[in-house]
Amino acid sequence: MARLSSADTVRVKGLDELRRELRKLDDKGLTAELKQANYDAATLVVEGAQGKASTRMEQAAASTLTASRAAARAAVNFGGSRAPFAMGAEFGAGQNVARTGAVRGSFLGYNQFKAHRGSGANAGYFLWPAVRDKTPQIVETYGDAMERIASKAFPN
C-alpha cells in the first residue's frame, strides 16, 4: 500500500518483493508495466512542480526536471549544469550568511535564494509541495498499475 511518510516521500510497501516476483514471471512484460507506473508517478510530480515554480529562478530549475524510468522507484532528476542553483531554488538558504570569497573578500551571501524553510512538512518551494499535492494521484496511479499487473500475472 502506498502512503505518505513523515519525510514527505511516497513509499510503496512491498515494492521490492513485487519486483523480485515480477522478474520471475516476466514473460508478460510485467517489469515494464512497473517501470511505466513509476514513470507515470514521477511525471505527475514533474508537471505539478513545473506549475508551482513562481520565480524566474524556480522556473529555470523546474525546466530541468525529468521523470526517471526505473523499476526500482519513481524518481525525479533536476539541476545539473543547466541549473546548478536548482537546490537553492527549491530549498532556499540561510539569508545574510557571512562568507569569504577569494576575489570579493568577506560578504553576506545566499541572498539570491528565498529563505530556507527547514526539512519538515513545509519544506521546498515547488518540487516537494508538488509531491505533497500529488500524493493522492500517485497512490491511484500505483493502485491502477497493480491491478493491471495482477490481472496479467494471474489471468484467472
Z-matrix of the N, CA and C atoms (Angstrom, degrees):
N
C 1 1.449
C 2 1.518 1 108.98
N 3 1.311 2 118.46 1 136.46
C 4 1.460 3 122.49 2 178.18
C 5 1.517 4 109.23 3 -82.83
N 6 1.342 5 115.41 4 142.57
C 7 1.463 6 119.42 5 177.68
C 8 1.512 7 109.02 6 -150.83
N 9 1.332 8 116.18 7 161.76
C 10 1.452 9 122.03 8 176.96
C 11 1.510 10 107.47 9 -94.63
N 12 1.331 11 116.92 10 121.71
C 13 1.460 12 120.46 11 -179.36
C 14 1.517 13 109.96 12 -89.38
N 15 1.321 14 115.84 13 175.59
C 16 1.457 15 119.81 14 -179.71
C 17 1.521 16 111.79 15 -66.52
N 18 1.312 17 117.79 16 -16.92
C 19 1.464 18 121.49 17 179.34
C 20 1.531 19 110.92 18 -91.91
N 21 1.324 20 118.44 19 15.05
C 22 1.452 21 123.29 20 -179.77
C 23 1.523 22 112.20 21 56.30
N 24 1.301 23 115.82 22 40.94
C 25 1.452 24 122.43 23 178.07
C 26 1.512 25 107.43 24 -121.52
N 27 1.307 26 117.36 25 134.92
C 28 1.455 27 120.06 26 176.43
C 29 1.524 28 107.31 27 -85.10
N 30 1.316 29 116.58 28 117.99
C 31 1.461 30 121.93 29 -179.17
C 32 1.534 31 108.34 30 -112.22
N 33 1.321 32 115.11 31 136.35
C 34 1.452 33 120.38 32 177.78
C 35 1.519 34 107.27 33 -107.85
N 36 1.308 35 116.49 34 106.28
C 37 1.456 36 122.08 35 -177.95
C 38 1.521 37 109.20 36 -65.09
N 39 1.331 38 115.60 37 129.27
C 40 1.460 39 120.82 38 178.42
C 41 1.522 40 114.40 39 88.54
N 42 1.334 41 118.34 40 5.09
C 43 1.462 42 120.70 41 -177.23
C 44 1.528 43 111.36 42 -63.83
N 45 1.322 44 118.41 43 -41.84
C 46 1.464 45 120.23 44 179.99
C 47 1.519 46 111.28 45 -62.58
N 48 1.324 47 116.78 46 -43.90
C 49 1.460 48 120.56 47 178.71
C 50 1.527 49 110.66 48 -63.27
N 51 1.336 50 116.12 49 -41.37
C 52 1.460 51 120.21 50 178.35
C 53 1.528 52 110.72 51 -61.18
N 54 1.318 53 117.29 52 -43.73
C 55 1.469 54 120.94 53 179.03
C 56 1.525 55 111.00 54 -58.98
N 57 1.327 56 116.92 55 -43.19
C 58 1.474 57 120.16 56 179.52
C 59 1.528 58 110.83 57 -61.55
N 60 1.310 59 116.28 58 -44.53
C 61 1.464 60 119.78 59 -179.11
C 62 1.527 61 111.26 60 -68.27
N 63 1.316 62 117.03 61 -37.59
C 64 1.466 63 119.91 62 179.80
C 65 1.521 64 111.39 63 -65.09
N 66 1.342 65 116.91 64 -35.86
C 67 1.464 66 119.61 65 177.58
C 68 1.530 67 110.74 66 -62.07
N 69 1.329 68 116.81 67 -33.91
C 70 1.463 69 120.33 68 178.19
C 71 1.523 70 111.18 69 -68.05
N 72 1.343 71 117.12 70 -32.54
C 73 1.468 72 122.57 71 -176.39
C 74 1.524 73 112.59 72 -100.88
N 75 1.326 74 118.73 73 13.92
C 76 1.455 75 120.35 74 -162.55
C 77 1.524 76 115.84 75 -73.96
N 78 1.288 77 119.05 76 21.62
C 79 1.454 78 119.48 77 173.09
C 80 1.524 79 111.24 78 -72.67
N 81 1.321 80 118.58 79 -10.56
C 82 1.464 81 122.26 80 -178.35
C 83 1.528 82 112.38 81 -108.22
N 84 1.328 83 118.64 82 9.93
C 85 1.461 84 121.06 83 178.57
C 86 1.522 85 113.48 84 73.76
N 87 1.323 86 116.86 85 30.96
C 88 1.459 87 120.08 86 -175.74
C 89 1.529 88 112.62 87 -70.47
N 90 1.328 89 116.87 88 -35.84
C 91 1.466 90 119.82 89 177.68
C 92 1.520 91 109.94 90 -64.55
N 93 1.321 92 116.68 91 -36.73
C 94 1.468 93 120.37 92 177.25
C 95 1.525 94 110.72 93 -63.68
N 96 1.334 95 116.53 94 -37.17
C 97 1.478 96 120.56 95 176.60
C 98 1.526 97 110.41 96 -62.81
N 99 1.324 98 117.09 97 -41.55
C 100 1.460 99 121.03 98 179.24
C 101 1.530 100 110.85 99 -66.89
N 102 1.325 101 116.87 100 -41.38
C 103 1.465 102 120.38 101 175.52
C 104 1.521 103 110.49 102 -58.65
N 105 1.320 104 116.30 103 -41.56
C 106 1.459 105 120.78 104 -179.97
C 107 1.526 106 110.95 105 -64.81
N 108 1.332 107 117.37 106 -40.12
C 109 1.468 108 120.75 107 177.80
C 110 1.523 109 110.46 108 -62.83
N 111 1.328 110 117.10 109 -43.45
C 112 1.465 111 120.60 110 178.00
C 113 1.525 112 110.84 111 -62.92
N 114 1.314 113 116.52 112 -42.50
C 115 1.465 114 121.25 113 178.69
C 116 1.533 115 110.47 114 -63.89
N 117 1.324 116 116.87 115 -42.94
C 118 1.465 117 120.77 116 179.57
C 119 1.527 118 111.02 117 -62.27
N 120 1.335 119 116.94 118 -41.68
C 121 1.469 120 121.02 119 178.81
C 122 1.528 121 110.06 120 -64.47
N 123 1.323 122 117.33 121 -44.07
C 124 1.466 123 120.89 122 179.52
C 125 1.525 124 111.13 123 -65.81
N 126 1.326 125 116.92 124 -36.15
C 127 1.464 126 120.91 125 178.83
C 128 1.525 127 110.95 126 -64.68
N 129 1.321 128 117.37 127 -38.01
C 130 1.471 129 120.41 128 175.49
C 131 1.530 130 110.23 129 -57.20
N 132 1.315 131 116.67 130 -43.72
C 133 1.466 132 121.37 131 -179.39
C 134 1.524 133 110.74 132 -67.32
N 135 1.328 134 117.36 133 -44.05
C 136 1.469 135 121.06 134 179.78
C 137 1.524 136 110.20 135 -58.58
N 138 1.318 137 116.77 136 -49.16
C 139 1.465 138 120.38 137 -179.12
C 140 1.527 139 111.41 138 -62.96
N 141 1.324 140 116.63 139 -41.59
C 142 1.460 141 120.40 140 178.34
C 143 1.514 142 112.07 141 -64.51
N 144 1.326 143 117.16 142 -42.85
C 145 1.464 144 121.45 143 -179.18
C 146 1.518 145 111.13 144 -66.39
N 147 1.326 146 117.10 145 -41.06
C 148 1.463 147 119.46 146 178.99
C 149 1.520 148 111.12 147 -63.82
N 150 1.311 149 117.17 148 -32.97
C 151 1.458 150 121.48 149 177.16
C 152 1.520 151 112.95 150 -73.42
N 153 1.323 152 117.76 151 -25.79
C 154 1.468 153 121.91 152 -178.99
C 155 1.522 154 113.22 153 -87.59
N 156 1.310 155 118.87 154 -18.84
C 157 1.462 156 121.77 155 -178.26
C 158 1.526 157 108.73 156 -63.39
N 159 1.338 158 116.53 157 122.24
C 160 1.458 159 119.29 158 -171.88
C 161 1.525 160 114.52 159 -109.96
N 162 1.324 161 118.99 160 -33.08
C 163 1.465 162 120.15 161 -179.61
C 164 1.524 163 109.17 162 -94.90
N 165 1.324 164 116.39 163 167.88
C 166 1.473 165 118.82 164 178.13
C 167 1.520 166 111.22 165 -61.18
N 168 1.331 167 117.22 166 -39.13
C 169 1.456 168 120.44 167 -179.85
C 170 1.530 169 110.11 168 -65.08
N 171 1.326 170 117.19 169 -44.61
C 172 1.461 171 120.81 170 178.56
C 173 1.523 172 110.44 171 -63.03
N 174 1.322 173 117.52 172 -41.96
C 175 1.457 174 120.90 173 179.80
C 176 1.525 175 111.14 174 -64.35
N 177 1.332 176 116.62 175 -39.30
C 178 1.469 177 119.73 176 177.64
C 179 1.524 178 110.57 177 -65.24
N 180 1.328 179 116.77 178 -42.23
C 181 1.468 180 120.28 179 177.89
C 182 1.529 181 110.33 180 -66.22
N 183 1.317 182 117.21 181 -44.18
C 184 1.466 183 121.27 182 -178.94
C 185 1.527 184 111.86 183 -65.21
N 186 1.323 185 117.37 184 -28.01
C 187 1.468 186 119.57 185 179.25
C 188 1.525 187 111.99 186 -66.64
N 189 1.343 188 117.27 187 -17.22
C 190 1.465 189 120.12 188 178.87
C 191 1.527 190 112.36 189 -91.28
N 192 1.332 191 117.96 190 -4.14
C 193 1.467 192 121.22 191 -179.51
C 194 1.524 193 110.87 192 -63.63
N 195 1.317 194 115.82 193 132.85
C 196 1.460 195 121.32 194 175.07
C 197 1.522 196 108.69 195 -137.54
N 198 1.307 197 115.97 196 144.04
C 199 1.459 198 121.82 197 175.32
C 200 1.518 199 108.05 198 -85.09
N 201 1.315 200 115.73 199 136.20
C 202 1.461 201 121.35 200 179.54
C 203 1.523 202 109.44 201 -92.13
N 204 1.319 203 116.06 202 147.26
C 205 1.463 204 121.14 203 179.38
C 206 1.533 205 107.94 204 -109.00
N 207 1.337 206 115.74 205 96.58
C 208 1.466 207 120.88 206 -178.16
C 209 1.524 208 109.12 207 -141.11
N 210 1.327 209 116.16 208 151.27
C 211 1.459 210 119.86 209 178.77
C 212 1.524 211 111.36 210 -81.27
N 213 1.319 212 117.01 211 -24.36
C 214 1.463 213 120.43 212 -174.00
C 215 1.517 214 113.31 213 -76.12
N 216 1.327 215 117.59 214 -32.14
C 217 1.466 216 119.62 215 -175.32
C 218 1.521 217 109.98 216 -166.45
N 219 1.311 218 114.65 217 160.57
C 220 1.461 219 120.55 218 168.50
C 221 1.521 220 105.60 219 -85.42
N 222 1.316 221 117.42 220 128.42
C 223 1.459 222 120.78 221 -177.90
C 224 1.520 223 109.74 222 -137.82
N 225 1.324 224 114.18 223 149.30
C 226 1.453 225 122.06 224 177.47
C 227 1.528 226 107.37 225 -123.18
N 228 1.313 227 116.33 226 130.76
C 229 1.463 228 121.73 227 177.68
C 230 1.519 229 109.07 228 -110.01
N 231 1.341 230 116.43 229 146.85
C 232 1.455 231 119.02 230 173.83
C 233 1.515 232 110.92 231 -161.54
N 234 1.331 233 114.89 232 167.09
C 235 1.459 234 120.56 233 178.97
C 236 1.511 235 111.16 234 94.16
N 237 1.316 236 116.11 235 -126.12
C 238 1.453 237 121.55 236 -178.88
C 239 1.517 238 111.27 237 75.45
N 240 1.315 239 116.57 238 -159.98
C 241 1.466 240 120.75 239 -175.89
C 242 1.527 241 112.48 240 -68.36
N 243 1.323 242 118.04 241 -23.42
C 244 1.470 243 120.80 242 177.87
C 245 1.512 244 112.51 243 -73.33
N 246 1.336 245 116.93 244 -26.91
C 247 1.468 246 120.99 245 -178.22
C 248 1.527 247 109.45 246 -149.41
N 249 1.335 248 117.91 247 71.19
C 250 1.463 249 119.75 248 -178.37
C 251 1.532 250 113.04 249 -64.85
N 252 1.301 251 116.41 250 -11.38
C 253 1.465 252 123.56 251 -179.63
C 254 1.526 253 112.39 252 -93.70
N 255 1.327 254 118.07 253 5.85
C 256 1.466 255 122.60 254 -171.36
C 257 1.528 256 113.00 255 -58.74
N 258 1.315 257 117.76 256 -42.01
C 259 1.470 258 119.38 257 -178.92
C 260 1.525 259 110.60 258 -66.21
N 261 1.325 260 117.76 259 -37.91
C 262 1.460 261 120.73 260 176.13
C 263 1.514 262 111.71 261 -66.57
N 264 1.337 263 116.19 262 -38.05
C 265 1.467 264 119.63 263 178.09
C 266 1.524 265 111.08 264 -65.56
N 267 1.333 266 117.47 265 -36.31
C 268 1.461 267 121.18 266 -179.46
C 269 1.524 268 112.54 267 -78.73
N 270 1.315 269 117.41 268 -47.01
C 271 1.468 270 120.31 269 -171.90
C 272 1.520 271 114.55 270 -101.88
N 273 1.330 272 118.10 271 -10.54
C 274 1.447 273 120.04 272 -177.66
C 275 1.519 274 110.52 273 75.23
N 276 1.326 275 115.81 274 -170.04
C 277 1.466 276 120.68 275 -178.36
C 278 1.517 277 108.68 276 -158.24
N 279 1.322 278 114.71 277 165.07
C 280 1.455 279 119.74 278 174.29
C 281 1.522 280 109.55 279 -67.11
N 282 1.286 281 117.24 280 128.98
C 283 1.466 282 121.49 281 -177.64
C 284 1.526 283 110.25 282 -80.83
N 285 1.332 284 116.41 283 147.84
C 286 1.466 285 123.96 284 174.81
C 287 1.528 286 112.79 285 53.56
N 288 1.322 287 117.11 286 42.44
C 289 1.452 288 122.19 287 176.69
C 290 1.526 289 108.15 288 -79.62
N 291 1.329 290 117.18 289 129.08
C 292 1.468 291 120.64 290 178.46
C 293 1.526 292 109.28 291 -67.94
N 294 1.345 293 115.78 292 127.92
C 295 1.465 294 121.67 293 -179.24
C 296 1.515 295 109.18 294 -133.40
N 297 1.292 296 115.62 295 159.99
C 298 1.462 297 121.21 296 176.17
C 299 1.513 298 107.79 297 -126.93
N 300 1.316 299 116.13 298 124.38
C 301 1.452 300 121.43 299 177.85
C 302 1.514 301 110.58 300 -114.95
N 303 1.322 302 116.51 301 153.41
C 304 1.464 303 121.15 302 -178.15
C 305 1.518 304 111.65 303 -64.07
N 306 1.311 305 118.55 304 -35.80
C 307 1.455 306 122.39 305 -176.25
C 308 1.528 307 111.50 306 -92.01
N 309 1.311 308 117.17 307 -46.56
C 310 1.463 309 121.41 308 -173.59
C 311 1.525 310 114.28 309 -90.74
N 312 1.303 311 118.41 310 -11.10
C 313 1.461 312 120.35 311 -176.06
C 314 1.514 313 110.66 312 74.90
N 315 1.341 314 117.96 313 -145.43
C 316 1.457 315 121.93 314 -179.55
C 317 1.525 316 111.05 315 -80.81
N 318 1.320 317 115.53 316 138.78
C 319 1.466 318 120.39 317 178.38
C 320 1.522 319 108.75 318 -160.00
N 321 1.312 320 116.21 319 166.49
C 322 1.457 321 121.48 320 175.04
C 323 1.521 322 107.83 321 -92.25
N 324 1.330 323 116.43 322 131.01
C 325 1.449 324 117.97 323 -172.60
C 326 1.515 325 115.26 324 -128.96
N 327 1.315 326 114.45 325 -178.15
C 328 1.462 327 127.17 326 -179.06
C 329 1.521 328 112.52 327 68.96
N 330 1.300 329 118.01 328 14.28
C 331 1.465 330 120.40 329 -178.67
C 332 1.525 331 112.94 330 -76.77
N 333 1.324 332 117.21 331 -7.92
C 334 1.459 333 119.05 332 177.74
C 335 1.531 334 111.09 333 -72.51
N 336 1.348 335 116.78 334 -15.82
C 337 1.457 336 121.18 335 -179.34
C 338 1.515 337 110.82 336 -102.83
N 339 1.322 338 115.50 337 157.42
C 340 1.468 339 120.13 338 171.63
C 341 1.523 340 108.49 339 -66.61
N 342 1.323 341 116.69 340 167.81
C 343 1.456 342 121.45 341 -179.80
C 344 1.526 343 111.08 342 -64.95
N 345 1.314 344 116.20 343 143.25
C 346 1.462 345 122.41 344 176.62
C 347 1.526 346 109.33 345 -68.20
N 348 1.336 347 116.73 346 131.72
C 349 1.470 348 121.60 347 -177.03
C 350 1.523 349 112.64 348 -97.25
N 351 1.301 350 118.69 349 -0.44
C 352 1.454 351 121.26 350 -176.75
C 353 1.521 352 110.61 351 90.42
N 354 1.324 353 115.51 352 -168.45
C 355 1.462 354 119.93 353 -176.10
C 356 1.528 355 112.17 354 -116.81
N 357 1.305 356 117.59 355 17.65
C 358 1.458 357 121.43 356 -178.35
C 359 1.517 358 113.10 357 -88.87
N 360 1.308 359 114.84 358 -151.07
C 361 1.462 360 122.12 359 -175.24
C 362 1.526 361 113.14 360 -67.64
N 363 1.322 362 118.36 361 -14.33
C 364 1.453 363 122.05 362 -178.62
C 365 1.531 364 112.19 363 -105.65
N 366 1.324 365 118.23 364 10.73
C 367 1.457 366 122.52 365 -174.89
C 368 1.525 367 111.80 366 -64.84
N 369 1.304 368 116.06 367 147.89
C 370 1.457 369 122.71 368 173.86
C 371 1.510 370 113.69 369 83.68
N 372 1.323 371 113.95 370 161.51
C 373 1.464 372 120.24 371 -179.74
C 374 1.516 373 113.38 372 -115.30
N 375 1.332 374 118.63 373 -28.31
C 376 1.464 375 119.21 374 178.72
C 377 1.525 376 112.80 375 -141.49
N 378 1.321 377 119.76 376 -40.05
C 379 1.462 378 121.49 377 -177.71
C 380 1.531 379 112.15 378 -74.37
N 381 1.336 380 118.24 379 -55.01
C 382 1.461 381 119.99 380 -178.98
C 383 1.526 382 112.83 381 -68.40
N 384 1.325 383 119.26 382 -35.72
C 385 1.476 384 116.73 383 172.41
C 386 1.529 385 112.26 384 -60.68
N 387 1.340 386 116.76 385 -34.69
C 388 1.469 387 119.48 386 177.51
C 389 1.523 388 110.57 387 -67.09
N 390 1.342 389 117.85 388 -39.66
C 391 1.470 390 120.36 389 176.80
C 392 1.521 391 109.58 390 -59.31
N 393 1.327 392 116.40 391 -46.46
C 394 1.468 393 119.80 392 -179.46
C 395 1.523 394 111.27 393 -63.68
N 396 1.332 395 117.34 394 -44.20
C 397 1.466 396 120.95 395 -178.49
C 398 1.528 397 112.91 396 -67.70
N 399 1.320 398 116.94 397 -35.17
C 400 1.466 399 121.52 398 -174.64
C 401 1.526 400 113.65 399 -89.31
N 402 1.329 401 117.96 400 -1.37
C 403 1.465 402 120.54 401 -177.12
C 404 1.528 403 113.15 402 -53.01
N 405 1.332 404 120.70 403 -46.45
C 406 1.475 405 118.26 404 178.57
C 407 1.535 406 112.81 405 -59.37
N 408 1.321 407 117.50 406 -38.84
C 409 1.466 408 120.38 407 178.68
C 410 1.529 409 111.12 408 -70.30
N 411 1.336 410 116.69 409 -35.43
C 412 1.465 411 120.31 410 177.46
C 413 1.523 412 109.45 411 -63.57
N 414 1.311 413 117.01 412 -45.55
C 415 1.469 414 121.54 413 178.85
C 416 1.530 415 109.76 414 -59.91
N 417 1.312 416 116.88 415 -43.22
C 418 1.467 417 121.01 416 178.59
C 419 1.531 418 111.02 417 -64.07
N 420 1.328 419 116.96 418 -41.33
C 421 1.467 420 121.72 419 178.58
C 422 1.521 421 110.46 420 -58.46
N 423 1.345 422 116.35 421 -46.71
C 424 1.463 423 119.78 422 178.86
C 425 1.522 424 111.53 423 -67.40
N 426 1.311 425 117.80 424 -38.92
C 427 1.458 426 120.21 425 178.71
C 428 1.518 427 111.58 426 -60.51
N 429 1.345 428 116.26 427 -45.58
C 430 1.467 429 120.53 428 178.09
C 431 1.527 430 111.09 429 -62.61
N 432 1.336 431 116.21 430 -41.68
C 433 1.468 432 120.27 431 -179.66
C 434 1.524 433 110.88 432 -64.94
N 435 1.326 434 116.80 433 -41.32
C 436 1.469 435 119.63 434 179.91
C 437 1.531 436 110.53 435 -63.92
N 438 1.324 437 117.25 436 -37.45
C 439 1.470 438 119.74 437 176.67
C 440 1.524 439 110.82 438 -63.68
N 441 1.343 440 117.47 439 -44.22
C 442 1.475 441 120.71 440 178.75
C 443 1.528 442 110.81 441 -63.03
N 444 1.346 443 115.74 442 -45.00
C 445 1.466 444 119.42 443 -178.64
C 446 1.521 445 110.79 444 -64.68
N 447 1.320 446 117.14 445 -44.04
C 448 1.456 447 120.66 446 179.75
C 449 1.523 448 111.83 447 -63.57
N 450 1.326 449 116.97 448 -39.04
C 451 1.470 450 118.58 449 -179.92
C 452 1.527 451 111.44 450 -68.76
N 453 1.332 452 118.01 451 -31.23
C 454 1.461 453 120.47 452 175.99
C 455 1.535 454 111.91 453 -76.31
N 456 1.327 455 115.55 454 -39.87
C 457 1.460 456 120.30 455 -178.46
C 458 1.533 457 111.40 456 -70.68
N 459 1.330 458 115.94 457 -36.45
C 460 1.458 459 121.42 458 -176.38
C 461 1.531 460 108.61 459 -129.60
N 462 1.339 461 117.93 460 76.20
C 463 1.457 462 122.54 461 -171.70
C 464 1.526 463 114.36 462 -65.87
N 465 1.285 464 119.20 463 -17.61
C 466 1.464 465 119.93 464 -178.06
C 467 1.455 466 108.31 465 -84.82
